[in-house]
C-alpha cells in the first residue's frame, strides 16, 4: 500500500463540483466523511480531491475508500506540509468551475456542501460562505481559547482589508467559489486562512453567506498552534503588501510621519545655521515637507494611479493639504475653545480627521480613484 500513496487517481466522472479537502492525520474521519458527502451529493456530479500531508495511515484510508468510490482522487505529499499549500494544490487539480473547500475533521457538516450549491443556483453567487456569526449560526464547537483566537483573527482582517468588512465570517474554513474569480491570480497564503486571500485578491461581484453550526471534533487533534497564529499574522502582512487598495492608507500615514521629521529638521537648520526668522522658517519647512510628502506618495502610495501630469497632481496635492490644515485648525479650535477639551487631545482629533480627509480626497481626486483597482 505504501508504494502507491503518491499516485494521483484521476476521476472517472464529469464534475459539476470539485471538493478540495486537505488532510493531516485524520484517518478516523475519512470513512464517515466520504459516506456523508456521498449521501448529500447523490444527484450531483462531483469529485473529492484529497491532498494529504499525513504521517499516520490517513492515506491508506483514502486509498481504500477511493477503490469503492469513483468520485475520489488524491495526492500524498511527502516533502511538503501546510493547509494553505494543500488547498492551492487541490484547486490546481480541480476540474470544475465550482470549488468547495472544507476540513476533514467533521467539524464542518457535510450537508453544507449541498446547501451552498442551492444558494449558488438561487443567487448566482461568486462566493458562498457558511457563517458561524449570522442569525442561525453557532461557533459552539470551539473552545473558549479558540473562540478568542478566531475573534482576534477576524477583527485584524476587518481592520486591514476593506473587502472583508462586509463578511461576517472571513476566517471560515468551509466555503465555495467560482474558479474564474482567481484566474490569473497568484495565491500565496501562509497558514490556515486561505478564504481571506481569495476575498482580498479575487475578482468577484457578489457574496452569499448562510448560517451554520460549527461541530465539535470527534476524532483526531486540532492542528491549531502558536506557530499557526504567527503564520496567520505573516500571511496578513504579506497580503497587505500585495493589496494596493488596502495598504495605501498605512503607507500614506508613514509618509505623513516622514513629513513631520523633514519639517522639524529643515526648521531647525534654517533657524540655527542660517538664522532665518521663526515664521519664515516655519513656512519654508512646512512647504518642504509638503513637497517631499508628494514625491513619496506619488512614488509609493499611489504608484499605480497616475492619470494626470505630475505638476497637476502636485497642485491638487497642495490644495488638499491646505484644506487639511484648515480642517485640523477648525477642529482643534472647536474642541479646545468650545468644548474645553485638553489641548493635546484636541490637536490629535484634528490631525486624525484631517489625515483621513486628506487620504480620501487624494485618492479620489489627486490620483483619481479606480473602482477596479
N, C-alpha and C positions, 0 to 999 in steps of 0.2 A: 504493500500500500504506500509506503513512504516514497517509493521510486516514482509514483505517479502524481505526487502532490503539487508539482509545479506545472502540470498540464492544464491549459485553458480549454475547457469543454465548451464548444460552440453551441448556441441554441439551435433547436430544430424547428422552431415555430416563428411565424411573423410576430413582431411585438408592437402593441399599441402603447405599452408602458414598460419602462426599464426601471427596476427597483434595485438601487445600489445599497448594499449592506456591508460595511466594514466590520471585521470580526477580530477579536483578540481574546483568546482563551474563553470562548463561550460555548464549549462542547455540549453542555446540558440543555442549552436553549435552541440549538439548531433544529432538531426534530419538531418540537412543538411550534416553533416559529413558522417553519415551512408548512406545517399542517394547517395552521390557522390562516396563513396567507392564501394557500391553495383553496381553502374553503370560501374565503371572502372574494376571491377573484375568479370564480368558476366561469363567468361569462365574459372575461377579459383576456385578450391576447397579451400575455406579459412574459417578462424574463426577470429572473432574480440573479443579480451579479454579486457574488461574494468575493470580497477582496480580503484575504486572510493573512494576518501577521502573527498568528498564534504560535506559542511554544508548547502547547499541550496537544491533545488529539482532536482539536476542533476541525482541522482539515479532513481528517479521516471521516468524521461525521458528515461533513459537507459532501465528500465523495460518495459516501454510502447513500445519502439521500438523493444525490443527483442521478444515480443509476436507476432510480424509480420515478424520477420527475423530470420530464423533458424541458421544463421551464428554467432549470437551474444551470448556470455555468459559473466558473470560479477561477481565481488565480491566487496562488500562495506565494508570498514574498519572504524569502529567507534573509535578505540583507537590507531590508527597508522596513521602517515601522512608523506609524503615525496615522491617526484617524483622518486628518485632512488630506494627506497624500493618498491614502487608500480611497477616499471618496473621489478625488480627482481622477485616479486611475479607473475607477468604475465608470465615471462619466465619459472618459475617453473610449471605453469599450462599449458603451450603451448604443443600442441600435434604434431606439425610439426617440421621437421629438420630446416626449414627456418623460421626465426623470423624477423619481421619488427617492429620497434618502431617508433612511431610518437606522436606528441602532439595533443590535441583535440581542439585547438584554431583556426583551419583552416588556420594557417599561413604556414603550410606545405601542398602544393597542393596534394590532394588525388591521382591525376593521377601519381604521382611519384612512388607509390607502383607498378603499372603495369610496369613502366619503369625499376625499379630495378629488377623485375622478368625477364624481357627481357635481361638485362645485365648479370644476373646470368646464364641464359641459354647460352648466347653467349660466355661468358668469363670463366665460371665455377669459379666465384669469391667466396671467403670465406666471404668477407665483401664488401658491396656496400654502398657507402656514397654519397648522394646528396650534392653537394658543392656550396656554395654561392660565392666562391672565385676563380673559374676557368673560362676560357672564356665561356660566355653564362650564367653565374650565376649572381646573384644580391642579395644584402642584404638590398634592399630599404625598406623593411617592418619594419626595426628597426629605432628607434630614434637615434639622434647623440650620446646621452649618452649610449644607449645600444650598439651602434657600438663600442664605445671606450672600454666599459667593455668586449665585445666579443673579440676585438683585443688584449687586455692585457691578457685575459684568454688563447687565442690561443698561444701567444708567451711564456707565462710562461710554458705551456705544452711542446712546442717545445724545449725550452732550456733544460728542465729537462729530457725528455724522448726521446731516440733515435728512437723508433718505430713510433713516432708521427711526426717526422720531414718531412717525405715524404708525409704526408696527408695535403691537403690544408685547410680542414675544420674539424679539430678534435673535435670541440665543437658543431657539428651539432646535432640537436635534432631529426632528422629523419635518419634512417639507417636500413640496413638489414644484417643479418649474419647467418651463419650455427651454429646451437646449439652445434654441436660437437666441435667447437673451444674453448668452455669454459667448456668442460667435465672435471670433477674432479677439477675444479677451483672454488674458493670461491670469489664471488663478494661482495665487501664491500664499495661501493661508498657512499659518503656523499654529498647531494645536488642535482645538476641538470645535471651533465655531465657524464652519465654512459658510453657513447661511448669511452671516454678516458680510462676508466677502462678496457674495452674489448680490446682496441688496445694495451694496455700495458701487460696485463696478458694472453691474448688469444694466442692459438697456431694455427697460420694460415700461408698460403703461399702467397696469392695474394689478393690485394685490388683494387677495381674499384671505381672511382669517376665519377659522372655525374653532369652536371650543373643544377641548379635550381634557381628560383627567389622566394625569401622569400616574403610572402604576408603580407599585413597589417591586423591587427586584426579588425574584425567587431563587435564582441560581447565579453563581459566579460573584465576582467582586467588582466594585466600582473602580473605574480607571482614573477617577479624579485624584489629583495630587497637587502639591505646591508647585511642582515643575510645570504642570499643565496651566496653572494660573500665570506663571511667568511667560509661558508660550503665548497665552492669550494677550497679555499686555504687549509682547513683542509683535504679535500679529496686528494689533490695533495701531501701534506706532507705524509699522510698515504700510498698512492700508491708508493711514492718514497722509503719509508721504506720497502715496500713489494716487491720491484723490484731490486734484487741484481745487475743486469747488469746496472741499471741506477743510483743506489746510490753509486756505487764503487768510482767514481771519487771524490765525495764530502767527502766520508769517508777517501779516500786517502789524500786529502788536509788537512783534520782535523788532521790526523796522522802526516803529514808533519809539521804542526804548532806545534804539541806537541813535535816533534823532535827539533825544534828551541828552545823551552823552556828548554828541557832536556840539550841541548848543552850549553846554557848560564849558567844554574845552575851548571853543572859539571865543566865548565870552571872557573866560579867564585870561587867555592870551592877549586879546585886544586891550584889556584894562592894565594888566601887569607889565606887558612887554612894550606895547605901542602907546600906552597912556591915553587911549580913546575914552571919552566920557561914558558914563554908565548907560545912559539912554541910547546913544548911538551904538554902543557895543551890544546892547540887548537886541536892537533892530537887526544888526548885521548877523549876529549869531543865530537869531531865530530864522532869518531868511536863508542862511546857510543850511540849517537843519531841514528846512522845507525842501530845498533842492536835493540834498543827499537822500532824504526820505523818498522823494520822487524817483530818483535814479534806482534805488534799491527796490522799490515797489514795482517799477517798470520792468526790472530785470528778473525779479524772483516771485513777487506776489501775484502779478497778473501777466506773467510771461507768455501765456497762451492767447491773450486777448489784446491785440493792438490794431484797431481798425483805423484810427486817426494818425496824423503825422505826430511826431514826438513833441514838437513845440505846442501843438494843440492840446495834447494830453497834459503838458506841463501847465498851461494856462488854466485848464479845467481843475487840475490838482490844487493850484494856488487858490482858486475861487473856493473850492470845497474846504481847504484848510483854513481859510479866512472865516468862512461860515462856522466852522467847528470851533474856532477861538471865540467867536461871538456867542455861540450857544453855551460853551463852557463858562464864560463870564456871566451870562444871564442866569444860569442855574446856580452858580456859586453865590451870586448876589441875592437871588430869591431865597435860597435856603439859609444863608447866613443872616441877612438883614430882616427878612420877613418871618422866617420860622425859627430863628435863633439857633440853628444847628451849629455844631462845632465847626470851626473854620477849615480844619483839615478834612473832615467828613464832607463838608460842602464842596470842597475842591475835588475830592475823589469822585463824588457823584457827578460833578460837571464833566470831569475827564472821561468817566465811563460812558455817559450819554453821548458826548461829542465824538468819542472814539468809534462807537457803534454807528453813529450817523455818518461819520466820515467814511467808514468802510462801505456802508451801503451805497452812499452817493457815488463814491469812486467806482464801485462795482457795476452800477447800472448806468453811469454817465461817463466818467473819465475813461474807463477801459471797456465800456459797453458790454454789459452782462449778456451772456449767451445761454439761452434756455437749454440747449442740447449739450452744454459743457459737462 
